[in-house]
Amino acid sequence: MTSAVVVLIKVYGRLKEIELVTENDFQDVVHALALSPGFAEDGVAFAACASGLYKSHDGGQTWASAYGSLDLSALLATPAVAISPAFATDRTVFAGVSGAILRSQDGGESWQVSSLPTPAPLVSCLAISPNYADDQVLLAGTIEDGIFRSADRGAHWMLWNFGLYDLHILALALSPNFEEDDTVFAGVESGVFRSTTGGRSWRELPFPGDLAPVLSLAVSHAYQFDGVVFAGTESNGLHKSTDRSQTWARVGAEVITGSVNQILLGSHYPAISHLLVLTSEGLFFSQDAGATWAPWPLDLPEGMEAAAIAAPDEFHPGAPLLIGTAEGRVIRMN
């Protein structure tokens, strides 16, 4: 297993190993952030970066390499990270890299490597079933090879591209009612695809092709009732569907004009219709499901750009918000 990792990282050259980051400075872009479901109590967070995967035990104040047990001779670029919904009991976290998916079942202390078929696909995103503790399902999107699916907690992976005519996967989102409806959405270069078979087959949705690529997705926590899906594009702003992705309408066009890199729904959406989107122009907040918008103040050091965000709860003054930057910092706002 270790030799597989060594082969993968040779692509990136021989660089120094980073063991401890005391100032949240990784010297590279932060691709993604993932928080423990019990973040308020355990303070556990992971940052996926071009130089590897980092873990915080204190709510994002300090960070250490999560790959120490792998004894790497070079840095392992990590575009994707995901935490089990049952992390408090199963301690499971996944990391997506070039040619493999890494799984830890002890909170990032040790790792098992599941190699993907060669030539090595680059894992771009990960999505875990809300009912992972029982169904053991998770999906991995790749840049050129489509979507891999595991039904045994990430031990084995199978490629499921039936009906998926665009293999450049930029985002994945599962229905909160996945246990019942088996619904998954994939954002791709040409638009949006949907699976109602748990990721085993796909159908292209009527998302206007001239608005693609789709970089980010979010599904309402009450999707089975309201049918709401949000899609963020590369250069045409944010779009919303209220009929299970059959038709789409642009929202926030007056302020959201560029790329939409990430969409966060409040934990009580739609009962409390809070929505936060990270764009190339900054962070924007809606209190009414996208009808109106206001800039969210980002107190970042001069010259820094937000690249990833994570919030454990609702969006309000005093609530924690972690911001990963393109310059390799993670900054916590309270």
N, C-alpha and C positions, 0 to 999 in steps of 0.2 A: 504494500500500500504506500509506503513512504517513497519508494522508487518512482511510483507514478507521479507523485507531486514534483519530484526533482526534474523529471522529464518536462513537465508542463512549464516550470518556471524558467527553464533555460531560454525560452523565447524572449524573456524580458531582460536578459543579461544578468551579470553578477554584480549585485549591489550590496550595500551594508545592511545588516539586520537591525531592526529597531525593536528594542525590548520594552522601553518605558517612555511614555509621553506624559510629561507632567504639566505641560502648558497647552494641551489640546492642539498641538501643532504637528501635523503629519507630513508637511511639506509636499502635499499633492491634493488633487481634487477629492472631495468626499462625495462618492456616488450615491450612497443611500444610508439612512439611519433606521434602526429598528429598536423599539422599546419593549421591555418585558410587560406583559399584561398587568403585573403587580408593581409597576414602576414606582408608584407613590410609596410603597413599602420597601422594596428591595433596591431601588435605584439603578437597576441593570439596564444598560443600553449598549448597542453595537453600532460601529461605524464602518461601512465598507468603503475602502479607499483604493487608489491606484497602487499604494504600497502594501496593502494587506487588509486584515480585519482587526479592529481594536475594540476593547471592551471597557466599559466604565461600571464601577460598583457604587458610585456616589452621585448618581443623578446627572452625570455628564460633566462633572468638575475635573476629574483626572481620568486618564486613559492608559491602558497597557496593551501590548500586542496579544491577540487571542491565539496566535499561531506558534507560541513558544514551544509547545510539545512536539511540533512537526520537525524541529531542528533543520530549518530551511537554510540553504546556502545562498538564496537570493530572495528578493521580495516577491510576493505572490499577489498580483493585481486581482482585486475582488470587486466586481461591479454590483453584486447583489447579495442581500442578506435577508433572512426571514426567521422569525421566532415562533415557536409553537404556541397556540392559544392556551395550552395547558402547561406552560413553562414552569409554573410554580411547583408542579409535581413531576413532570417528565424531563425538565431541564434541557429541552431539545432546541437547537439552533442550526440553521443551514446557511451555507455560503456558496455562491455560484462563482466559478472561475473559468478559465479557458480549459475546456476539455474534461471538466469534472464538477461534481457537486460534493461538498464536504458536509458531513453531519457530525454534530457533537451532541451527546446525551448527558453531558455533565456541565452544562452551562458554558462551554467554550474552553474547558480545561484540556480536553483531548479530542481527537478527530478521527473519523473513518472517511475514506475517500472512495467515492463511486465514480469510476471513469466512464466517460461517454464515448461513443464510437468515433474512430478517426475518419477523416481529419477532424481535429479537435474543435468542436463548436464553442463559441464564446457565450456563456450564460449571461443574459441581460436582465432577467427578472425572475423572481420566485413568488409563488402564491400557495398558501397553505389552507386546506379545508377548515372552516370554522368548527367542524366536527372531527378534527384530526385525531383526537384521542381514541375515537371508535373506528372511523373509516380509514385512517392512516394515509390519506391522499394528499399529495402536493404536486404542483406543476412547475416546470421550468421553461421559460422562453429563451430562445437563442437568437443571435443576430442574423444567421443565414440558414439555419437548419430546422426551424420550426419549433415545435413544442414537445417536450418530454414529460411523461407522467409516471409517477410512482404510487403504488397502492400498498406498499409495505414499509412505510416510514422512511423512505429515501434509501433503502438498501439496494434496490434494483430499479432501473429506469427503462421505459419503452417509448419509442418515438410514435406519436399519434398525430399524423398530418392529413388524415382523410378529409377531403373537402377544404383544406387550408391551402389556398392558392398563392398566398403571400407568406413566405417563410421568414421574413424579417420582423421578429417579434420585439416590440418596444415597451409593451405594458401588458399586465395580466390583472384581472379582478374577478373574484368569485362572488356569487350571490351569497348574502348572509344566510339564506335559506337553502344552501347547497345540499344539505342532507335530504331535502325533499325534491328540489327542482333540478339538481345536477347542472346548474347554469354557470358558465364561465365566459368571460369576455376577453378578447385579445385585441390590443391596439397594434396595428401594423403600418407599414409604409403606405399602403393603399387605402386604409380605412379601418373598419372594425369587423371582426368575426365573432360569432357566438357559438358555443357548444351547449347543448341541453342533454349531453350524455356524459357529463363529468369530465370532459376534455378528450374523449375518444373519437369524436367526429365534429366537424365544423361546418358552419354556413356563413357566407358573406352577408353582412347587413347592408341596408340601403343608406349608408353614410356617404355623403357627397364626396366623390373622389378628388375634386379640386380643393377640398379642405384638408386632406391628409398631407403628411403622416400624422398619426395619432400617438402622442408621446405619453399620455397619462389617462387613467380611467378611475372612476369611483362609482360604486353601486349603493343606492339608498339602503339603509338598514331595514326599511319596510318595503323592499323591492316587490315582494309577493303581493302587496296591496297597491302601491303607487306606481310601480313600473319605471322608476326614475333611474337613469344612468347619465353620468357626466363623462365627457370626452374632451381632453385637452390636446390641441393641435400644435404643430411646429411653428406656423406663421399665421394662423387664422383664429386665434383665440379659443374660447371655451364654448362648448355646445352641450345642450341638455335634451334628453328624451324623456317623455312622460308616458310613453306607450310601449315600453319594453323594447326600445331601440328601433322601432319602425320608422319614426320620423324624428328629426332633430331641429332645434332652434338655437341660434347663437344667444348667449347671455353675457352681459357685462361688456358689450362691444365698446362702450364709451370709455372704458379704462383698461380692459384686457385686450391689448392689440397685438402682442407678440406671441412667443411660444409659451405654452402652459406645461411646465415640467413636472408638476405634482399637484394632486387634488386631495385635500383632507376634509372629510365630513366629521362634524361633531359626534361624539359618542351617543348622543340622544337624537340624532337626526332621524326622521323629520319632525319629531315632537318639538325639539328646539332646532330650528332650521339654520344652523350655523355651518358655514362653508369657508374654507381657507384655500387659496390657490397660490402656488409659487410660479411666477412668470419671469421672463427675461427682463421685465421692467420693475420687478419687486414683488412684494407679497400683498394680496388683496383679500378682503374679508367681506362676507355677506351674512346678514342676520335673517334673511328672508328667502332662503333657498335659491339665491342667484338673481333675484329681481333687482336689487340695488347693491352697490358696492362702495367700499371705501378703502383707501390704502391702509395697510397694517404697518405701523412704525417699526423699522428695523434699526436698532442701534448698533450697527456694524462698524468696525474700524474703517477708516477712509481707504478706498481702493478695493475693498472686499466685496465679493458677490455671492449671494446665497445660492447653493447648488442642491441642497436637500433639507427637508424639515421633518420634524416629528413632534407630535403633541400627544400626551397621555390622556387628556380629558377634553373638556370644553375649552373654547377659545374666549378668554376674558382676561382683563387686567389682573395680574398676580398669578395666573396659571402658567405652569412651566412650558416652555417651547424651546426645543433644541434646533439649532441651525448649523448645518454643515456648509462650508464655503468652498468655492472653486480654488481657493488658495491653500486649502488644507487645514482649516481650523474648525472646531466645533464650539459654538458659543451658546450658552444657556441664558435664555431670557425668562424672567419671572414676573 
